[in-house]
């Protein structure tokens, strides 16, 4: 009887372990390596402008004028165009865009938004709601929304942009570029916290990415670069989805009330999808990368080695250590066979916290105190398998964060250091980490 109870208990533990696919993705979300972030958002060029001429000569000339006169050239030009073509004449679009470009440079994002919305309205009246002529204006408006922190408006604009390309179903490089940007935005929006506890956005992004991959693979000739981009995008989606707390721990709030990618969703539907992903997502990611590796058979040694390293990282993050070891060894073999010793040194000579994918966490908020960022210097050992041991905080910019930092670090999976073709344990690793909340 006791043996039967023990057997049932073991089965129960296996089921629980399988359902909870992974520990929460703490590295990247809650803490990261301490670096000074920089980000630039160049303004898109106006309709009819050449490269390097964003904002137009008209806007550049105005910058040199006294403040009281700066609006006059724009308004005079707009008055002239309105007299010629009426309040919705096509000639209004370029001067409206130039005025908005000037307002953006002055930091007047609200007025820039108002002017760009007018330009977009005029463009749609003349060219149609689905015309690609509006794209430069729409992109400029999206940038203004970002600068003004109007994230909901930016979200709606990305949905509109995606629909302009028939939800990614159009052929051509432009459609693929917009699809990838749209999926990147979904990850950024999720990371920003704008949906609260909702998971529907990322589930829909995963399904949209899956559809785009299936449509690409159904083509007679598959362009490797497109397959690579969509495959890695899907991998990033899986990192975020499997890095969430198990869905069983969340009773409600699974949907945000917004439709993404042309789909709606209910809480039960999202829960069902999440449960399936928690069970199968680790294997799905592995299969995704193996499919990409097979397609890369004619690619250079370095590219194939990079994909095997990616596969190793994915398996390592998901505690599939045997598969990770096999993938890392193949990456080392390919780099050596291809004479890429410098890449081997750069990629695998030092242990790295996983996931090693900065693109995944773009948009995650950083909440620092008035005293500045919470930066902790930590020293620790790493086992041959990449497990953290003997961790201690040796210096901290704030007090009271040591216990949490060490707990998160112990739950982090590392790519181990590789030397002479085998993984090595490392003593006395020292890193500076930035707590993000």
C-alpha positions in Angstrom: 0.0 0.0 0.0 2.8 2.4 1.0 4.6 1.6 -2.3 1.5 2.4 -4.3 1.1 5.8 -2.5 4.7 6.6 -3.2 4.3 5.8 -6.8 1.3 8.0 -7.1 3.2 10.8 -5.4 6.0 10.5 -7.9 3.6 10.6 -10.8 2.0 13.7 -9.3 5.4 15.4 -9.0 6.3 14.6 -12.6 2.9 16.0 -13.8 3.5 19.2 -11.8 7.0 19.6 -13.1 5.8 19.1 -16.7 3.0 21.7 -16.3 5.4 24.3 -14.9 7.5 24.5 -17.9 10.1 26.9 -16.6 11.1 29.2 -13.8 10.0 32.8 -14.3 12.4 34.6 -16.7 14.1 36.8 -14.1 17.2 37.7 -16.0 16.3 40.5 -18.5 13.0 41.1 -16.9 13.8 41.8 -13.3 17.6 42.4 -13.5 20.2 42.7 -16.2 23.9 43.5 -16.7 24.6 47.1 -15.8 25.1 49.2 -18.9 24.2 52.7 -20.0 21.4 52.3 -22.5 21.2 54.5 -25.6 18.5 54.7 -28.2 17.9 56.9 -31.2 14.6 57.4 -33.1 15.3 59.1 -36.4 12.3 60.8 -38.0 11.1 59.1 -41.2 11.5 61.1 -44.4 8.5 62.9 -45.7 6.6 62.0 -48.9 8.6 62.9 -51.9 11.8 63.6 -49.9 15.2 62.1 -50.6 17.5 60.5 -47.9 19.1 63.0 -45.6 16.4 65.5 -46.1 13.9 64.6 -43.3 11.9 67.6 -42.3 12.7 69.4 -45.6 14.7 72.6 -46.3 11.7 74.6 -45.2 11.8 73.2 -41.7 15.6 73.7 -41.5 15.3 77.4 -42.6 12.7 78.0 -39.9 15.0 76.8 -37.2 17.2 79.9 -37.7 14.3 82.4 -37.4 13.2 84.3 -34.3 10.7 82.4 -32.2 7.8 84.8 -33.0 8.3 84.2 -36.8 8.9 80.5 -36.8 5.3 79.4 -37.5 4.7 82.0 -40.3 6.4 80.1 -43.3 4.4 76.9 -42.6 1.1 78.7 -42.1 1.7 80.9 -45.2 2.5 77.8 -47.3 -0.6 76.0 -45.9 -2.8 79.0 -46.7 -1.5 79.0 -50.3 -2.1 75.3 -50.8 -5.6 75.5 -49.3 -6.5 78.4 -51.6 -5.3 76.3 -54.6 -6.8 72.9 -53.7 -9.3 73.4 -50.9 -9.1 72.1 -47.3 -8.4 68.5 -48.4 -6.1 69.3 -51.4 -3.2 66.9 -51.9 -0.7 69.8 -51.8 -1.3 70.2 -48.1 0.4 66.9 -47.2 4.0 67.9 -47.6 3.8 71.3 -45.8 1.9 69.7 -43.0 4.5 67.0 -42.7 7.3 69.6 -42.6 5.5 71.6 -39.9 5.2 68.5 -37.8 8.9 67.7 -38.3 9.8 71.1 -37.0 7.4 70.7 -34.0 9.0 67.4 -33.2 12.4 68.9 -33.2 11.2 71.5 -30.8 9.8 68.8 -28.5 6.2 69.9 -29.1 4.9 66.4 -29.6 1.3 67.1 -28.9 1.1 69.7 -31.7 3.1 67.5 -34.0 0.6 64.7 -33.4 -2.3 67.1 -34.3 -0.6 68.2 -37.5 0.4 64.7 -38.6 -3.2 63.5 -37.9 -4.4 66.2 -40.3 -1.8 65.2 -42.9 -2.8 61.6 -42.6 -6.5 62.5 -43.0 -5.8 64.5 -46.1 -3.6 61.7 -47.5 -6.4 59.1 -47.0 -9.0 61.3 -48.6 -6.9 61.7 -51.7 -5.2 58.3 -51.9 -7.6 55.9 -50.1 -7.7 54.3 -46.6 -5.4 51.5 -47.6 -3.0 53.4 -49.8 0.8 52.9 -49.1 1.3 56.6 -49.8 0.3 57.3 -46.2 3.1 55.2 -44.8 5.8 57.9 -44.2 3.2 60.1 -42.4 1.9 57.1 -40.4 5.5 56.2 -39.3 6.2 59.8 -38.3 2.9 59.9 -36.4 3.9 56.7 -34.6 7.2 58.2 -33.6 5.4 61.3 -32.3 3.1 59.0 -30.2 6.2 57.3 -28.8 7.8 60.5 -27.9 4.6 61.8 -26.3 4.3 58.5 -24.4 0.9 57.8 -26.1 1.4 54.1 -26.0 -2.2 53.1 -26.6 -2.3 55.3 -29.7 0.9 53.8 -30.9 -0.5 50.3 -30.3 -3.6 51.1 -32.4 -1.3 52.5 -35.2 0.7 49.3 -35.3 -2.6 47.4 -35.8 -3.5 49.7 -38.6 -0.1 49.4 -40.2 -0.3 45.6 -40.0 -3.7 45.7 -41.7 -2.3 47.8 -44.5 -0.2 44.8 -45.4 -3.2 42.4 -45.1 -2.0 41.1 -41.7 1.3 40.1 -43.3 -0.2 38.1 -46.1 1.1 40.4 -48.9 4.1 39.2 -50.8 7.4 41.1 -50.8 10.1 42.4 -48.5 8.2 45.4 -47.3 5.4 43.2 -45.9 7.9 40.9 -44.1 9.7 43.9 -42.6 6.4 45.3 -41.3 5.4 41.9 -40.0 8.6 41.6 -38.0 8.3 45.1 -36.7 4.7 44.4 -35.7 5.8 41.3 -33.8 8.6 43.2 -32.1 6.1 45.8 -31.0 3.9 43.2 -29.5 6.8 42.0 -27.3 7.7 45.6 -26.4 4.1 46.4 -25.5 3.9 43.3 -23.4 7.2 44.2 -21.6 6.0 47.7 -21.0 3.2 46.5 -18.7 0.5 48.3 -20.6 -1.7 45.2 -20.5 -1.3 44.5 -16.8 -1.5 40.8 -16.2 -3.0 40.0 -19.6 -1.4 37.3 -21.6 -3.6 37.5 -24.7 -1.3 39.8 -26.6 1.7 37.4 -26.5 -0.5 34.4 -27.3 -1.8 36.2 -30.3 1.7 37.3 -31.3 2.8 33.7 -31.1 -0.1 32.5 -33.3 0.4 35.3 -35.8 4.1 34.4 -36.0 3.2 30.7 -36.4 0.9 31.6 -39.3 3.5 33.7 -41.0 6.1 30.8 -40.7 3.6 28.3 -42.1 2.8 30.5 -45.1 6.5 31.1 -45.8 7.3 27.4 -45.6 4.4 26.6 -48.0 6.2 28.6 -50.7 8.1 26.8 -53.5 11.3 28.6 -52.7 12.0 29.7 -49.1 14.4 32.6 -48.7 16.7 31.6 -45.8 17.0 35.1 -44.4 13.2 35.4 -44.1 12.9 32.0 -42.4 15.7 32.9 -40.0 14.1 36.2 -39.0 10.6 34.7 -38.5 12.0 31.7 -36.6 14.0 33.8 -34.2 11.0 36.1 -33.7 9.0 33.1 -32.7 11.7 31.9 -30.4 11.6 35.3 -28.6 7.9 34.9 -28.3 8.4 31.5 -26.7 11.0 32.9 -24.3 8.4 35.5 -23.0 5.5 33.0 -22.9 7.4 30.3 -21.0 9.1 32.9 -18.8 5.7 33.9 -17.3 4.5 32.5 -14.0 2.5 29.3 -14.6 -1.0 30.1 -15.8 -2.6 28.0 -13.0 -1.4 30.7 -10.5 -3.5 33.4 -12.3 -7.3 33.3 -11.7 -8.4 36.1 -14.0 -7.1 39.1 -16.0 -5.7 36.9 -18.8 -7.1 39.2 -21.6 -6.6 42.9 -22.1 -9.8 43.8 -23.9 -7.9 44.7 -27.1 -7.7 42.6 -30.3 -4.3 41.9 -31.8 -3.5 40.7 -35.3 -7.2 40.7 -36.3 -8.2 38.2 -33.5 -10.2 38.4 -30.3 -9.8 36.1 -27.3 -11.6 35.0 -24.1 -10.0 34.2 -20.8 -10.7 30.5 -21.2 -9.2 30.4 -24.6 -6.0 32.1 -23.4 -5.7 29.8 -20.4 -6.1 26.7 -22.7 -3.4 28.0 -25.1 -1.0 28.8 -22.2 -1.4 25.4 -20.7 -0.6 23.8 -24.0 2.5 26.0 -24.4 3.7 25.3 -20.9 3.6 21.6 -21.7 5.0 21.7 -25.2 6.8 25.0 -25.6 10.3 23.8 -24.7 10.2 21.0 -27.3 8.5 23.4 -29.8 11.4 25.9 -29.5 13.9 23.1 -30.0 12.1 21.8 -33.1 11.9 25.4 -34.5 15.7 25.8 -34.2 16.4 22.3 -35.6 14.2 23.2 -38.6 16.2 26.4 -39.1 19.5 24.5 -38.7 18.4 22.1 -41.4 17.6 25.0 -43.8 21.0 26.5 -43.0 22.9 23.4 -44.3 24.5 25.5 -47.1 25.2 28.5 -44.9 28.8 29.4 -43.7 30.3 27.6 -40.7 29.8 30.7 -38.5 26.1 30.9 -39.2 25.5 27.2 -38.5 27.6 27.5 -35.3 25.5 30.5 -34.2 22.3 28.5 -34.7 23.7 25.6 -32.6 24.7 28.0 -29.9 21.2 29.4 -30.0 19.8 25.9 -29.7 22.2 25.2 -26.8 21.0 28.4 -25.0 17.3 27.4 -25.5 17.8 23.9 -24.1 20.0 25.2 -21.3 17.4 27.7 -20.3 14.7 25.0 -20.3 16.9 22.7 -18.1 17.3 20.2 -21.0 21.0 19.9 -20.2 21.9 16.9 -22.3 20.5 18.5 -25.5 22.2 21.8 -24.6 25.6 20.0 -24.2 25.1 18.3 -27.6 24.3 21.6 -29.3 27.2 23.5 -27.7 29.6 20.8 -28.8 28.4 21.0 -32.3 28.8 24.8 -32.3 32.4 24.4 -31.1 33.1 21.8 -33.7 31.8 24.0 -36.6 33.7 27.0 -35.4 37.0 25.0 -35.2 36.4 23.4 -38.6 35.7 26.7 -40.1 38.8 28.3 -38.6 36.7 30.7 -36.5 38.9 30.7 -33.4 38.1 34.4 -32.6 34.4 33.7 -32.7 34.8 30.6 -30.5 36.6 32.8 -28.0 34.1 35.5 -28.1 31.0 33.3 -28.0 31.9 30.5 -25.6 34.9 31.5 -23.5 33.0 33.3 -20.8 29.8 32.2 -19.0 26.7 34.1 -20.0 23.3 34.5 -18.2 20.3 33.3 -20.2 18.4 34.3 -22.2 21.2 36.1 -24.0 18.7 38.0 -26.2 18.5 41.7 -25.7 15.7 42.0 -28.3 13.3 40.0 -26.1 13.2 42.6 -23.3 13.0 45.8 -25.3 10.5 48.1 -23.7 10.7 46.7 -20.2 10.4 49.6 -17.7 13.3 50.5 -15.4 12.1 51.9 -12.1 15.0 53.5 -10.2 14.9 55.3 -6.9 15.6 59.1 -6.7 19.1 58.1 -5.5 19.8 56.4 -8.8 19.9 52.9 -10.3 20.0 49.9 -8.0 23.3 48.3 -9.0 24.8 45.4 -7.2 28.2 43.8 -7.7 28.0 40.1 -7.2 30.7 37.4 -7.0 29.8 33.8 -7.5 31.1 30.4 -8.8 29.6 28.5 -11.7 29.5 24.7 -12.0 30.4 22.9 -15.2 26.7 22.7 -15.9 26.2 26.4 -15.4 24.6 26.4 -11.9 25.3 29.4 -9.6 27.0 28.6 -6.3 28.6 30.5 -3.4 27.0 33.8 -4.5 27.6 37.0 -2.5 27.0 40.7 -2.9 30.3 42.5 -2.6 29.0 46.0 -3.3 25.6 47.6 -3.6 24.4 51.1 -4.4 21.3 50.6 -2.3 20.6 48.7 0.9 18.1 45.8 1.5 18.3 44.3 -2.0 20.9 41.6 -1.4 18.6 38.7 -0.6 16.4 39.2 -3.6 19.4 39.7 -5.9 21.0 36.4 -4.8 17.7 34.5 -5.0 17.2 35.6 -8.6 20.8 34.8 -9.5 20.5 31.3 -8.2 17.4 30.8 -10.3 19.2 32.0 -13.5 20.5 29.5 -16.0 23.9 30.3 -17.5 25.6 29.2 -20.6 28.8 27.6 -19.2 32.3 28.5 -20.2 33.7 26.2 -22.9 37.5 25.5 -23.1 39.3 22.9 -25.2 35.9 21.6 -26.4 34.4 20.9 -23.0 32.4 22.9 -20.5 34.3 24.2 -17.4 33.3 25.3 -14.0 34.5 28.9 -13.1 35.4 30.3 -9.7 35.1 33.9 -8.7 32.9 35.2 -11.5 32.1 38.9 -10.9 29.3 40.9 -12.5 27.5 44.2 -12.0 23.7 43.8 -12.2 21.0 46.4 -12.4 17.8 45.7 -10.6 14.9 46.9 -12.7 12.2 47.6 -10.1 
